[in-house]
């Protein structure tokens, strides 16, 4: 059985419950650097961390609910291609559009 993992709401990668608190500030800083380098029409508002209330009296989070909310947040950051409609992260959209052809 795999140890419990938490999905990052910014990059949608899985991290351990102990390391996610270290990863998120670094990921957000990297997101800001990449977003600032994009053309103005592709810049996105800062992703907001989804709020999930603890469901147990001990204060533990429901990891499934937390992961689902983080996954939805990460997917909402994707931008559709004007040509084919596929979705990409904004920095990858620029690369994709160089070779995208309407099928």
C-alpha positions as CSV (number, residue, x, y, z in Angstrom):
1,X,0.0,0.0,0.0
2,X,1.3,3.4,-0.9
3,X,1.7,6.1,1.7
4,X,-0.9,8.9,1.7
5,X,-0.2,11.6,-0.9
6,X,-1.6,15.1,-1.4
7,X,-2.0,16.7,-4.8
8,X,-0.5,20.2,-5.2
9,X,-3.2,22.7,-6.2
10,X,-0.8,24.5,-8.5
11,X,1.0,21.8,-10.5
12,X,-1.2,18.8,-9.8
13,X,1.7,16.5,-8.8
14,X,1.5,14.2,-5.8
15,X,3.6,14.8,-2.7
16,X,3.7,13.2,0.7
17,X,1.7,14.7,3.6
18,X,4.9,16.0,5.2
19,X,6.5,17.5,2.1
20,X,3.5,19.3,0.6
21,X,3.9,22.2,3.0
22,X,7.4,22.7,1.8
23,X,6.5,22.2,-1.9
24,X,3.6,24.6,-2.2
25,X,5.4,27.9,-1.4
26,X,8.2,26.9,-3.8
27,X,5.7,25.9,-6.5
28,X,3.8,29.2,-6.1
29,X,7.0,31.2,-6.4
30,X,7.9,29.3,-9.6
31,X,4.4,29.8,-10.9
32,X,4.8,33.6,-10.4
33,X,8.1,33.6,-12.3
34,X,6.7,31.7,-15.2
35,X,3.4,33.7,-15.3
36,X,5.4,37.0,-15.4
37,X,7.3,35.8,-18.4
38,X,4.1,35.0,-20.4
39,X,2.6,37.5,-22.9
40,X,-0.1,39.7,-21.3
41,X,-3.0,37.9,-22.9
42,X,-1.9,34.5,-21.5
43,X,-1.2,35.6,-17.9
44,X,-3.5,34.0,-15.4
45,X,-4.7,35.1,-11.9
46,X,-2.9,33.5,-9.0
47,X,-4.3,30.1,-8.2
48,X,-6.2,30.0,-4.9
49,X,-5.7,27.2,-2.5
50,X,-9.0,25.2,-2.1
51,X,-10.4,25.3,1.4
52,X,-11.4,21.9,2.7
53,X,-12.8,21.8,6.3
54,X,-11.6,19.1,8.6
55,X,-14.2,16.4,8.9
56,X,-13.0,14.6,12.0
57,X,-13.0,15.8,15.6
58,X,-9.2,15.2,15.8
59,X,-8.7,17.8,13.0
60,X,-7.6,15.5,10.2
61,X,-8.4,16.4,6.6
62,X,-10.3,14.1,4.3
63,X,-7.5,13.4,1.8
64,X,-9.8,12.4,-1.0
65,X,-11.8,15.6,-0.7
66,X,-8.6,17.7,-0.5
67,X,-7.0,15.9,-3.5
68,X,-10.2,16.3,-5.6
69,X,-10.4,20.1,-4.8
70,X,-6.6,20.5,-5.6
71,X,-7.0,18.6,-8.9
72,X,-10.0,20.7,-10.0
73,X,-8.0,23.9,-9.1
74,X,-5.0,22.7,-11.1
75,X,-7.2,21.8,-14.1
76,X,-8.9,25.2,-14.0
77,X,-5.5,26.8,-14.8
78,X,-5.3,25.2,-18.2
79,X,-5.9,27.3,-21.3
80,X,-7.6,26.0,-24.4
81,X,-5.8,26.2,-27.8
82,X,-7.6,28.6,-30.2
83,X,-7.0,26.2,-33.1
84,X,-7.7,22.7,-31.8
85,X,-9.4,23.3,-28.4
86,X,-7.0,21.1,-26.3
87,X,-6.0,22.5,-23.0
88,X,-2.4,23.3,-21.9
89,X,-0.6,25.2,-19.2
90,X,0.0,28.8,-20.6
91,X,3.7,28.4,-21.1
92,X,3.2,25.1,-23.0
93,X,0.4,26.6,-25.1
94,X,2.9,28.8,-26.9
95,X,5.0,25.8,-27.8
96,X,2.0,23.8,-28.9
97,X,0.6,26.6,-31.2
98,X,3.8,26.6,-33.2
99,X,2.9,23.2,-34.6
100,X,-0.9,23.0,-34.2
101,X,-2.9,22.5,-37.3
102,X,-6.7,22.3,-37.6
103,X,-7.7,18.7,-38.3
